[in-house]
């Protein structure tokens, strides 16, 4: 896989969807994803840093610092749509999601991020 080359982008979480219905968008409003070339920093309850590798719209996430340090812990499907980055994660990491549908897939998580507006 080749790393995706992009400039530093800061995304703010708009919310997540899983097969569990107890999540609200307010649970995710303070989450932040920063992508700088092929590295990421994700801030939620704690900070996680690592490497992103892309092959088309498929993404592999490798933790380097934080709770996921040393793990190839997630495979994902990504797309940009209407100024939003949509990521469907397979938290099991055993295969890439085929679609952005999480229904009936308890290890899948759909997250929507919006690019942070300039201050």
HELIX and SHEET records of a PDB file:
HELIX    1   1 UNK A   25  UNK A   28  5                                   4    
SHEET    1   A 9 UNK A   9  UNK A  17  0                                        
SHEET    2   A 9 UNK A  32  UNK A  36 -1                                        
SHEET    3   A 9 UNK A  39  UNK A  43 -1                                        
SHEET    4   A 9 UNK A  47  UNK A  55 -1                                        
SHEET    5   A 9 UNK A  58  UNK A  65 -1                                        
SHEET    6   A 9 UNK A  72  UNK A  81 -1                                        
SHEET    7   A 9 UNK A  84  UNK A  90 -1                                        
SHEET    8   A 9 UNK A 108  UNK A 115 -1                                        
SHEET    9   A 9 UNK A   9  UNK A  17 -1                                        
END                                                                             
